Amino acid sequence: MSRPTHVGFCVTVMAAALGGFSACSSDRGADGEGFGGGANGANGGSAATGKGGTAGTIIITGGTGAGTSGASGASGSGNGSGGGNGTSEVCDGVDNDANGVVDDVDAGGDGVCDCLNIGTIGTIGPWSNGGNIFSTWLNARTPLGAVALGDQTLTDQLLAPLQVIVVLHVATEAVTNGDRTSPAQHAFSDAEPSAFGDWVRRGGGVMTTIGYTNDEAAEVVNVNRLLANVGMGYSATNLDLTSFVEEWMPHPVTDGVRNIFTDNGVEPDGSGSTVAIGGSDRVALQVLQAEGGRVVVWGDEWITYDSEWVDVEDQQIELFWLNILKWLSPPMTCQVPIPPDIPR
């Protein structure tokens, strides 16, 4: 929603085959939360020794250690757990080190897979001072960054290279806050939700955010067009979701999360499981396994403004993001450990 103390976020990372990456950016207001950065070594049969290699290939050297993990700072080296074959792991869609996980490269030990192809639909909200989790926080943790699909028409070909998509501001009306504007999105055609739903069911992971405008009932219409194809959506009547979310049900997405603030959001209202509840028993988070893919519907957008929450205490926003990216990633691909020193 529109508010000087609130901001939305945008993530998009495209496959290397698309020939590049970009990030969308924006911030939020004074009452925000933020991510932080953690370091931890890769485990599961690999020991990170840095990134690079021929033609920019990301490499992680297979390890045969006793199972400890850790990161050595700027060099990105660390010890991995045993079980691999000693072969270097690279971002090539192959389990090079034979540890059972494909492309599990995390040279920085920060909990974000270096091989994960992320994209965003729509644009970051205007409710911050320029913060954008995917232009700062994400780019510092993966060489791929995020690719913004923006207002492009969604097709099978456009979506195919991506593994995770975050939906940002996709309302059909622009939102302005001072000198910042999030442009209007085109109304999704019937063919676009069909392509989107097929992408999810084939194994794609999507997270949606909401609360970028003051007219929330109108805002949910376009994003609900996308989500309806996978049985999810937002309520058109349970609006103004503003509270600390302090009730979290057991789920990989909620692991270690105790408290996150929402401001002028909207309750998720779909066929998924409710795994977080705010004040007055209001639904804040729903998740769904949609055949081969996964869906996360979050009732706000403030967590996308990393500049707003980076110094906020007692809210586990960075951990929440890491949990989401890990759960939305393919189950046996790009699975890397979340550092134990991330605030919980």
TAZI-V461954 format. One record per residue. N is the residue number from 1. D_LAST is the distance of its C-alpha to the last C-alpha in whole Angstrom. Layout:
BEGIN
n=N d_last=D_LAST
n=N d_last=D_LAST
END
This chain:
BEGIN
n=1 d_last=27
n=2 d_last=29
n=3 d_last=28
n=4 d_last=28
n=5 d_last=24
n=6 d_last=23
n=7 d_last=23
n=8 d_last=23
n=9 d_last=22
n=10 d_last=24
n=11 d_last=23
n=12 d_last=26
n=13 d_last=27
n=14 d_last=30
n=15 d_last=31
n=16 d_last=33
n=17 d_last=36
n=18 d_last=36
n=19 d_last=37
n=20 d_last=34
n=21 d_last=31
n=22 d_last=30
n=23 d_last=27
n=24 d_last=27
n=25 d_last=26
n=26 d_last=25
n=27 d_last=23
n=28 d_last=23
n=29 d_last=23
n=30 d_last=22
n=31 d_last=19
n=32 d_last=17
n=33 d_last=14
n=34 d_last=13
n=35 d_last=12
n=36 d_last=12
n=37 d_last=13
n=38 d_last=12
n=39 d_last=15
n=40 d_last=15
n=41 d_last=19
n=42 d_last=20
n=43 d_last=21
n=44 d_last=23
n=45 d_last=26
n=46 d_last=26
n=47 d_last=25
n=48 d_last=25
n=49 d_last=28
n=50 d_last=27
n=51 d_last=28
n=52 d_last=32
n=53 d_last=35
n=54 d_last=38
n=55 d_last=38
n=56 d_last=34
n=57 d_last=33
n=58 d_last=30
n=59 d_last=30
n=60 d_last=28
n=61 d_last=30
n=62 d_last=30
n=63 d_last=29
n=64 d_last=30
n=65 d_last=28
n=66 d_last=26
n=67 d_last=23
n=68 d_last=21
n=69 d_last=19
n=70 d_last=18
n=71 d_last=19
n=72 d_last=22
n=73 d_last=22
n=74 d_last=24
n=75 d_last=26
n=76 d_last=24
n=77 d_last=25
n=78 d_last=23
n=79 d_last=24
n=80 d_last=23
n=81 d_last=24
n=82 d_last=28
n=83 d_last=29
n=84 d_last=30
n=85 d_last=34
n=86 d_last=33
n=87 d_last=34
n=88 d_last=32
n=89 d_last=30
n=90 d_last=31
n=91 d_last=30
n=92 d_last=33
n=93 d_last=32
n=94 d_last=33
n=95 d_last=31
n=96 d_last=33
n=97 d_last=31
n=98 d_last=32
n=99 d_last=28
n=100 d_last=28
n=101 d_last=26
n=102 d_last=28
n=103 d_last=27
n=104 d_last=24
n=105 d_last=24
n=106 d_last=21
n=107 d_last=23
n=108 d_last=20
n=109 d_last=17
n=110 d_last=15
n=111 d_last=14
n=112 d_last=17
n=113 d_last=20
n=114 d_last=23
n=115 d_last=26
n=116 d_last=24
n=117 d_last=27
n=118 d_last=25
n=119 d_last=27
n=120 d_last=27
n=121 d_last=29
n=122 d_last=30
n=123 d_last=29
n=124 d_last=26
n=125 d_last=27
n=126 d_last=28
n=127 d_last=26
n=128 d_last=25
n=129 d_last=26
n=130 d_last=26
n=131 d_last=22
n=132 d_last=22
n=133 d_last=19
n=134 d_last=22
n=135 d_last=24
n=136 d_last=22
n=137 d_last=18
n=138 d_last=19
n=139 d_last=23
n=140 d_last=21
n=141 d_last=19
n=142 d_last=22
n=143 d_last=26
n=144 d_last=27
n=145 d_last=25
n=146 d_last=26
n=147 d_last=29
n=148 d_last=30
n=149 d_last=32
n=150 d_last=33
n=151 d_last=36
n=152 d_last=37
n=153 d_last=39
n=154 d_last=37
n=155 d_last=39
n=156 d_last=38
n=157 d_last=39
n=158 d_last=37
n=159 d_last=34
n=160 d_last=34
n=161 d_last=33
n=162 d_last=29
n=163 d_last=27
n=164 d_last=24
n=165 d_last=25
n=166 d_last=23
n=167 d_last=26
n=168 d_last=26
n=169 d_last=28
n=170 d_last=31
n=171 d_last=33
n=172 d_last=37
n=173 d_last=37
n=174 d_last=36
n=175 d_last=34
n=176 d_last=34
n=177 d_last=33
n=178 d_last=35
n=179 d_last=36
n=180 d_last=33
n=181 d_last=34
n=182 d_last=32
n=183 d_last=35
n=184 d_last=37
n=185 d_last=36
n=186 d_last=39
n=187 d_last=39
n=188 d_last=38
n=189 d_last=41
n=190 d_last=42
n=191 d_last=42
n=192 d_last=38
n=193 d_last=36
n=194 d_last=38
n=195 d_last=37
n=196 d_last=34
n=197 d_last=34
n=198 d_last=35
n=199 d_last=33
n=200 d_last=30
n=201 d_last=32
n=202 d_last=33
n=203 d_last=29
n=204 d_last=28
n=205 d_last=24
n=206 d_last=24
n=207 d_last=22
n=208 d_last=23
n=209 d_last=22
n=210 d_last=25
n=211 d_last=26
n=212 d_last=27
n=213 d_last=31
n=214 d_last=32
n=215 d_last=34
n=216 d_last=31
n=217 d_last=34
n=218 d_last=36
n=219 d_last=32
n=220 d_last=31
n=221 d_last=35
n=222 d_last=34
n=223 d_last=31
n=224 d_last=32
n=225 d_last=35
n=226 d_last=33
n=227 d_last=31
n=228 d_last=33
n=229 d_last=35
n=230 d_last=32
n=231 d_last=32
n=232 d_last=29
n=233 d_last=29
n=234 d_last=28
n=235 d_last=30
n=236 d_last=33
n=237 d_last=33
n=238 d_last=30
n=239 d_last=29
n=240 d_last=27
n=241 d_last=24
n=242 d_last=22
n=243 d_last=19
n=244 d_last=16
n=245 d_last=15
n=246 d_last=13
n=247 d_last=15
n=248 d_last=13
n=249 d_last=15
n=250 d_last=15
n=251 d_last=15
n=252 d_last=14
n=253 d_last=13
n=254 d_last=11
n=255 d_last=9
n=256 d_last=6
n=257 d_last=6
n=258 d_last=8
n=259 d_last=10
n=260 d_last=11
n=261 d_last=15
n=262 d_last=18
n=263 d_last=21
n=264 d_last=25
n=265 d_last=24
n=266 d_last=25
n=267 d_last=25
n=268 d_last=25
n=269 d_last=28
n=270 d_last=28
n=271 d_last=29
n=272 d_last=25
n=273 d_last=23
n=274 d_last=21
n=275 d_last=17
n=276 d_last=16
n=277 d_last=18
n=278 d_last=18
n=279 d_last=21
n=280 d_last=24
n=281 d_last=23
n=282 d_last=23
n=283 d_last=22
n=284 d_last=19
n=285 d_last=18
n=286 d_last=21
n=287 d_last=21
n=288 d_last=24
n=289 d_last=26
n=290 d_last=29
n=291 d_last=31
n=292 d_last=30
n=293 d_last=27
n=294 d_last=24
n=295 d_last=23
n=296 d_last=20
n=297 d_last=22
n=298 d_last=19
n=299 d_last=21
n=300 d_last=21
n=301 d_last=21
n=302 d_last=19
n=303 d_last=16
n=304 d_last=19
n=305 d_last=19
n=306 d_last=17
n=307 d_last=19
n=308 d_last=18
n=309 d_last=14
n=310 d_last=14
n=311 d_last=14
n=312 d_last=13
n=313 d_last=10
n=314 d_last=8
n=315 d_last=8
n=316 d_last=6
n=317 d_last=9
n=318 d_last=9
n=319 d_last=7
n=320 d_last=10
n=321 d_last=12
n=322 d_last=12
n=323 d_last=12
n=324 d_last=15
n=325 d_last=17
n=326 d_last=16
n=327 d_last=18
n=328 d_last=20
n=329 d_last=22
n=330 d_last=25
n=331 d_last=24
n=332 d_last=25
n=333 d_last=25
n=334 d_last=23
n=335 d_last=20
n=336 d_last=18
n=337 d_last=15
n=338 d_last=12
n=339 d_last=11
n=340 d_last=9
n=341 d_last=8
n=342 d_last=6
n=343 d_last=4
n=344 d_last=0
END
